[in-house]
Amino acid sequence: MKTRNVYIVGGARIPFMKSMTAYRDVSSEELMTASLKSLVDRYNLEGKTVGDVALGAVMHSSANWNLAREVVQSSGLHPNTPAYNVQRACGTSLENTIQIAHKISSHQIESGIAGGVDSNSDLPIMVSRTFARKLIALNSARTLGEKVKIILGIKPSDLKPVLPAVVEPRTGKSMGEHCELMVKEWNISRQEQDELALASHRNAAQAYKDGFYDDLVFPFQGNKTDGILRADTTLEKLSKLKPVFDKSEKGTLTAGNSSSLTDGSSTVLLASEEEAKKNNWPLLAKIVDSHTSAVDYVAGEGLLMAPTVAVSELLKRNGLKLQDFDFYEIHEAFAGQVLCTMKAWESAEYCKTRLGRSEPLGKIDRSKLNVRGSSIALGHPFAATGAKIVGVLAKILHSAGPGKRGLIVVCTAGGMGVATILES
């Protein structure tokens, strides 16, 4: 049986909010359910069954071991709709989109939903390993004497809670610290980073003004727009912020040119052409291909440079040049990371030694980059970002008319990168 085309029908999400603010008392499950309910309402899926639902979170509590299925059962979808969890760090919901697309392409299902959620306000706080072992032993103890002995052996230090840290286990460095190393290696200036951050805010603010997000972002908990967006920011304001990860005079990454810790969720609906026509759903954009790569950041490669490799391999397989795109959606974990990626593509030495190319990939037209804002302005709830970008780019391509092509690029923790091509 031949594979078939898979289309993005549309996306739906709740407003992204800075962590420990508007959603501080809302669970990750509730956040994810809100976006899925919005999608269900928008595309008349109440009481209906879709082929599969792939959801995920980076910060996963053990209580949410069956998150996707629980969310589906609260969403309005028919209970016969299956669901499963996926985690690929910041690329989670893009990976989910790709997996659902493969299922539709191979005729396993006719339609499916991908999405993701994360909340730093609903952190899965754990107990220490020593305390956990003692609790397990206490649960297994058979006599009162054994139990008393274990209880008396609990030390105050055992009771210290363990909070998840956004650091690389093999280096002990945060993503921001790794990015500081990258911008120093690639000689990316503070001003360049602030300028890209400013463009993100301006593009996002204009998108809201134009009504672009009216059918993508749905009210939740009294919030109607993303809480991180600063329509009134200026280069002067951004330049006054102090470095966060390297606080010396050499530091360049600030709260203004980095994505904020964010709470939120997002979803996207995919379908075969036949299923979309049957339900009178729009065919916004076709998923063409995707590639995932990784780099050895422990050995010295930049932690967030894997997208350079993923894009190169994707272009090779599809016989395309980097300039063969009408729109580029490069996830802004940090402005510096986006700039390092683009500078690497322009480097003949890097493209030869790391990407195995005889010529550099070259420059992209910056006027085509993140034209409706990206993570610095809109926020970055880790696992939710990929599906958010898919929904945005699909709408951009559809609005631009047939025959347009877009490239999605997402860097992730662990030194991975995911790249995907969409076409209208």
C-alpha positions as CSV (number, residue, x, y, z in Angstrom):
1,M,0.0,0.0,0.0
2,K,1.4,3.4,-1.0
3,T,2.0,6.1,1.5
4,R,-0.3,9.1,1.2
5,N,-0.1,12.8,2.0
6,V,-0.8,14.1,5.5
7,Y,-2.2,17.5,6.2
8,I,-2.2,20.0,9.1
9,V,-5.9,20.8,9.7
10,G,-5.2,23.4,12.4
11,G,-3.8,24.1,15.8
12,A,-5.2,25.3,19.1
13,R,-3.5,26.3,22.3
14,I,-4.1,28.3,25.5
15,P,-2.1,31.5,26.2
16,F,1.4,30.9,27.3
17,M,2.1,32.5,30.7
18,K,5.3,33.1,32.7
19,S,5.8,30.4,35.3
20,M,4.6,31.0,38.8
21,T,2.1,33.6,37.7
22,A,-1.4,33.1,36.1
23,Y,-1.2,29.2,36.1
24,R,0.6,28.7,39.4
25,D,-2.3,26.8,40.9
26,V,-3.2,24.8,37.7
27,S,-1.9,21.3,37.1
28,S,-0.1,20.2,33.9
29,E,-3.0,17.9,33.2
30,E,-5.5,20.7,33.4
31,L,-3.3,22.9,31.1
32,M,-3.1,20.1,28.5
33,T,-6.8,19.4,28.7
34,A,-7.6,23.0,28.1
35,S,-5.8,23.1,24.8
36,L,-7.2,19.8,23.6
37,K,-10.7,20.9,24.5
38,S,-10.2,24.0,22.4
39,L,-9.2,21.9,19.5
40,V,-12.1,19.6,20.0
41,D,-14.5,22.6,20.0
42,R,-12.9,24.3,17.1
43,Y,-13.1,21.2,14.8
44,N,-16.4,19.7,16.0
45,L,-14.8,16.7,17.5
46,E,-17.1,16.4,20.5
47,G,-18.1,12.8,21.1
48,K,-16.0,11.7,18.1
49,T,-13.1,9.2,17.8
50,V,-9.8,10.1,16.2
51,G,-7.2,7.5,15.3
52,D,-4.6,8.3,18.0
53,V,-3.5,11.2,20.2
54,A,0.2,11.7,21.1
55,L,0.9,14.1,23.9
56,G,3.9,14.7,26.2
57,A,5.7,16.7,28.8
58,V,9.4,17.2,29.7
59,M,8.7,17.5,33.4
60,H,6.7,14.4,34.0
61,S,5.3,13.6,37.4
62,S,4.9,9.9,38.3
63,A,1.3,10.8,39.0
64,N,0.9,11.7,35.3
65,W,2.2,8.3,34.0
66,N,-0.8,8.1,31.8
67,L,-1.2,11.8,31.0
68,A,-2.3,11.6,27.4
69,R,-5.1,9.1,28.0
70,E,-6.3,11.0,31.1
71,V,-6.4,14.2,29.1
72,V,-8.3,12.6,26.2
73,Q,-11.0,11.3,28.6
74,S,-11.5,14.9,29.9
75,S,-11.4,16.6,26.5
76,G,-14.8,15.8,24.9
77,L,-13.4,13.2,22.5
78,H,-15.1,9.9,22.6
79,P,-13.6,7.6,25.2
80,N,-12.7,5.1,22.5
81,T,-9.9,7.5,21.4
82,P,-6.5,6.0,22.3
83,A,-3.6,8.1,23.4
84,Y,0.1,7.8,24.4
85,N,2.9,9.8,25.9
86,V,6.2,10.9,24.2
87,Q,9.1,12.8,25.4
88,R,11.9,14.3,23.3
89,A,12.8,17.3,25.4
90,C,11.9,20.6,23.7
91,G,11.1,18.7,20.5
92,T,8.4,16.6,22.1
93,S,5.3,17.9,20.4
94,L,7.1,18.2,17.0
95,E,8.1,14.6,17.4
96,N,4.4,13.8,18.3
97,T,3.3,15.5,15.1
98,I,5.8,13.5,13.0
99,Q,4.7,10.2,14.6
100,I,1.0,10.9,14.1
101,A,1.8,11.9,10.5
102,H,3.6,8.6,9.9
103,K,0.5,6.7,11.2
104,I,-1.8,8.6,8.8
105,S,0.6,8.3,5.9
106,S,0.9,4.5,6.3
107,H,-3.0,4.1,6.4
108,Q,-3.0,3.0,10.1
109,I,-5.3,5.9,11.0
110,E,-7.3,8.6,9.2
111,S,-6.8,11.5,11.7
112,G,-4.8,12.2,14.8
113,I,-3.8,14.8,17.3
114,A,-0.4,15.8,18.6
115,G,0.5,18.1,21.4
116,G,2.5,18.9,24.5
117,V,2.5,20.6,27.8
118,D,4.9,21.9,30.5
119,S,4.6,23.9,33.6
120,N,7.3,25.1,36.0
121,S,4.5,26.0,38.4
122,D,3.6,22.3,38.7
123,L,7.0,20.8,39.2
124,P,7.3,17.1,40.1
125,I,9.1,17.5,43.4
126,M,10.8,14.3,44.6
127,V,12.3,13.0,47.9
128,S,15.9,12.1,48.2
129,R,17.1,8.7,47.2
130,T,18.1,7.8,50.7
131,F,14.7,8.8,52.0
132,A,13.0,6.9,49.2
133,R,14.9,3.7,50.1
134,K,14.0,4.1,53.7
135,L,10.3,4.6,52.8
136,I,10.4,1.4,50.7
137,A,12.0,-0.5,53.5
138,L,9.4,0.8,55.9
139,N,6.6,-0.3,53.6
140,S,8.2,-3.8,53.5
141,A,8.9,-4.1,57.2
142,R,6.9,-6.8,58.9
143,T,7.3,-6.1,62.6
144,L,6.9,-3.0,64.7
145,G,10.5,-3.3,65.8
146,E,11.7,-3.2,62.2
147,K,9.5,-0.2,61.5
148,V,10.7,1.7,64.5
149,K,14.4,1.0,63.6
150,I,13.9,2.4,60.1
151,I,12.0,5.5,61.4
152,L,14.7,6.2,63.9
153,G,17.3,6.0,61.1
154,I,15.7,8.8,59.1
155,K,18.0,11.9,59.2
156,P,17.0,15.5,58.7
157,S,19.1,15.6,55.5
158,D,17.0,12.7,54.1
159,L,14.0,15.0,54.2
160,K,15.4,17.7,51.8
161,P,13.2,17.7,48.7
162,V,14.7,17.2,45.3
163,L,13.6,19.8,42.7
164,P,14.1,19.1,38.9
165,A,16.9,21.3,37.5
166,V,17.1,22.3,33.8
167,V,20.7,21.2,33.5
168,E,22.5,18.6,31.4
169,P,23.3,15.6,33.7
170,R,26.6,14.9,31.9
171,T,28.0,18.4,32.2
172,G,26.1,20.0,35.1
173,K,25.6,23.1,33.0
174,S,22.3,24.7,32.2
175,M,21.2,25.2,28.7
176,G,21.9,28.9,29.1
177,E,25.4,28.2,30.2
178,H,26.0,26.0,27.2
179,C,24.6,28.7,24.9
180,E,27.0,31.2,26.5
181,L,29.8,28.9,25.4
182,M,28.3,28.8,21.9
183,V,28.0,32.5,21.4
184,K,31.6,33.0,22.5
185,E,32.8,30.4,20.1
186,W,30.8,31.9,17.2
187,N,31.5,35.5,18.2
188,I,27.9,36.5,18.5
189,S,27.5,40.0,20.0
190,R,25.0,41.1,22.6
191,Q,23.5,43.6,20.2
192,E,22.8,40.9,17.6
193,Q,21.0,38.9,20.2
194,D,19.0,41.9,21.5
195,E,18.0,42.8,17.9
196,L,16.7,39.3,17.2
197,A,14.7,39.4,20.5
198,L,13.2,42.7,19.6
199,A,12.2,41.4,16.2
200,S,10.5,38.5,17.9
201,H,8.4,40.8,20.1
202,R,7.5,43.1,17.3
203,N,6.5,40.3,15.0
204,A,4.4,38.7,17.7
205,A,2.7,42.0,18.7
206,Q,1.9,42.7,15.0
207,A,0.5,39.2,14.6
208,Y,-1.9,39.8,17.6
209,K,-2.8,43.2,16.2
210,D,-3.6,41.6,12.8
211,G,-5.8,38.9,14.4
212,F,-3.5,36.2,13.3
213,Y,-3.8,34.3,16.6
214,D,-7.5,34.7,17.0
215,D,-8.2,31.1,15.9
216,L,-5.0,29.6,17.3
217,V,-4.9,30.9,20.9
218,F,-8.0,30.3,23.1
219,P,-8.9,32.0,26.4
220,F,-8.1,30.1,29.6
221,Q,-8.3,31.2,33.2
222,G,-9.3,34.7,32.1
223,N,-6.2,35.1,29.9
224,K,-6.6,35.8,26.2
225,T,-3.0,36.6,25.0
226,D,0.5,35.3,25.8
227,G,1.7,36.9,29.1
228,I,5.4,37.2,28.1
229,L,4.9,39.3,25.0
230,R,6.2,42.9,25.4
231,A,4.8,45.0,22.6
232,D,6.5,48.1,24.0
233,T,10.0,46.8,24.4
234,T,12.9,48.6,22.7
235,L,16.5,47.9,21.9
236,E,17.4,50.4,24.7
237,K,15.3,48.5,27.3
238,L,16.8,45.2,26.2
239,S,20.4,46.5,26.3
240,K,20.0,47.5,30.0
241,L,19.3,44.0,31.2
242,K,22.1,42.2,33.0
243,P,23.6,38.9,31.9
244,V,22.0,35.8,33.6
245,F,24.3,32.8,32.9
246,D,27.7,34.5,32.7
247,K,27.5,37.5,35.0
248,S,30.9,38.8,34.1
249,E,31.4,41.6,31.6
250,K,31.8,38.8,28.9
251,G,28.2,37.5,29.4
252,T,25.7,38.3,26.7
253,L,22.6,36.1,27.5
254,T,19.9,38.0,29.4
255,A,16.3,37.5,30.4
256,G,15.4,39.7,27.4
257,N,17.2,37.7,24.7
258,S,16.4,34.2,26.2
259,S,13.0,32.4,26.3
260,S,11.3,32.6,29.7
261,L,10.3,29.7,31.9
262,T,6.8,29.3,30.7
263,D,3.6,27.4,31.5
264,G,1.3,26.3,28.7
265,S,0.1,23.6,26.2
266,S,-0.6,23.3,22.6
267,T,-2.3,20.9,20.1
268,V,-2.5,20.3,16.4
269,L,-5.0,18.2,14.3
270,L,-3.7,16.1,11.4
271,A,-5.6,14.2,8.8
272,S,-5.5,12.4,5.5
273,E,-7.0,14.4,2.5
274,E,-10.0,12.1,2.4
275,E,-10.8,12.5,6.1
276,A,-10.4,16.2,6.0
277,K,-12.8,16.5,3.0
278,K,-15.3,14.3,4.8
279,N,-15.3,16.6,7.8
280,N,-15.1,19.8,5.9
281,W,-11.7,20.5,7.5
282,P,-9.2,22.9,5.8
283,L,-6.0,21.5,4.3
284,L,-3.6,24.1,5.6
285,A,-0.3,22.5,4.8
286,K,1.2,19.2,3.9
287,I,4.0,17.5,6.0
288,V,6.7,16.7,3.6
289,D,9.6,15.2,5.6
290,S,11.4,15.4,8.9
291,H,14.9,14.6,10.3
292,T,16.3,14.3,13.8
293,S,20.0,14.6,14.7
294,A,22.2,14.8,17.7
295,V,25.7,16.2,18.6
296,D,28.4,15.1,21.0
297,Y,28.2,18.1,23.3
298,V,30.1,16.3,26.0
299,A,33.1,16.2,23.7
300,G,32.8,19.9,22.9
301,E,30.2,20.4,20.2
302,G,27.7,23.1,21.0
303,L,24.7,21.7,22.9
304,L,22.2,23.4,20.7
305,M,23.9,23.0,17.3
306,A,22.2,19.7,16.4
307,P,19.6,21.5,14.2
308,T,22.4,22.5,11.8
309,V,22.9,18.8,11.2
310,A,19.2,17.9,11.0
311,V,18.6,20.6,8.4
312,S,21.6,19.6,6.3
313,E,20.5,16.0,6.1
314,L,16.9,16.9,5.4
315,L,17.9,19.2,2.6
316,K,20.1,16.4,1.1
317,R,17.3,13.9,1.1
318,N,14.8,16.2,-0.5
319,G,17.2,17.8,-3.1
320,L,16.7,21.3,-1.7
321,K,18.9,24.3,-0.8
322,L,18.6,26.3,2.4
323,Q,17.2,29.2,0.4
324,D,14.4,27.1,-1.1
325,F,11.9,28.2,1.6
326,D,9.4,31.0,1.8
327,F,9.3,30.9,5.6
328,Y,11.6,29.7,8.4
329,E,10.5,28.9,11.9
330,I,13.6,28.5,14.1
331,H,12.7,28.0,17.7
332,E,14.2,30.7,19.9
333,A,15.4,29.0,23.0
334,F,17.9,31.8,23.0
335,A,18.5,34.5,20.4
336,G,22.2,33.5,20.6
337,Q,21.4,29.9,19.6
338,V,19.4,31.0,16.5
339,L,22.3,33.2,15.5
340,C,24.9,30.5,16.0
341,T,22.8,28.1,13.9
342,M,22.6,30.6,11.0
343,K,26.3,31.5,11.3
344,A,27.2,27.8,11.1
345,W,25.2,27.4,7.9
346,E,27.2,30.3,6.4
347,S,30.6,28.9,7.5
348,A,32.4,27.0,4.7
349,E,34.7,25.3,7.3
350,Y,31.8,24.1,9.5
351,C,29.8,22.9,6.6
352,K,32.7,21.0,5.3
353,T,34.1,19.4,8.5
354,R,30.8,18.8,10.4
355,L,28.2,18.6,7.7
356,G,30.2,16.9,4.9
357,R,29.4,19.6,2.3
358,S,31.7,21.0,-0.3
359,E,30.0,24.4,0.0
360,P,28.3,26.3,2.9
361,L,24.6,26.2,3.1
362,G,24.6,29.9,3.0
363,K,22.4,32.7,4.4
364,I,18.6,32.8,4.8
365,D,16.5,35.9,4.2
366,R,15.9,37.2,7.7
367,S,12.6,38.9,6.6
368,K,11.3,35.3,6.3
369,L,12.3,34.3,9.8
370,N,9.8,33.8,12.6
371,V,7.5,36.3,10.9
372,R,4.7,35.9,13.6
373,G,7.0,35.9,16.6
374,S,8.7,33.0,18.3
375,S,9.6,31.6,21.7
376,I,11.4,34.7,23.1
377,A,8.2,36.8,22.7
378,L,5.5,34.1,23.0
379,G,7.0,31.8,25.6
380,H,8.4,28.3,25.6
381,P,6.6,25.7,27.6
382,F,9.2,23.0,26.6
383,A,7.0,20.2,25.3
384,A,4.4,22.5,23.9
385,T,6.6,24.5,21.5
386,G,6.7,22.1,18.6
387,A,3.0,21.8,18.1
388,K,2.6,25.6,18.5
389,I,5.1,26.2,15.7
390,V,3.4,23.6,13.4
391,G,0.0,25.3,13.8
392,V,1.6,28.8,13.2
393,L,3.6,27.8,10.1
394,A,0.7,25.8,8.6
395,K,-1.6,28.9,8.8
396,I,1.2,31.2,7.4
397,L,1.7,28.9,4.4
398,H,-2.0,28.5,3.8
399,S,-2.5,32.3,3.9
400,A,0.5,32.8,1.5
401,G,-1.2,30.6,-1.1
402,P,-0.4,27.2,-2.8
403,G,3.1,26.1,-3.5
404,K,4.8,27.8,-0.6
405,R,7.3,25.9,1.6
406,G,8.3,26.3,5.2
407,L,11.1,24.9,7.4
408,I,10.7,24.2,11.1
409,V,13.9,23.9,13.3
410,V,13.8,23.0,17.0
411,C,16.8,22.5,19.3
412,T,16.5,20.3,22.4
413,A,18.2,19.4,25.6
414,G,20.5,16.5,25.3
415,G,22.1,17.9,22.2
416,M,19.4,17.0,19.7
417,G,17.7,18.8,16.9
418,V,14.5,18.2,14.9
419,A,13.8,19.7,11.4
420,T,10.6,19.4,9.4
421,I,9.4,20.7,6.0
422,L,5.8,21.8,5.4
423,E,4.2,22.9,2.1
424,S,1.0,24.6,1.2
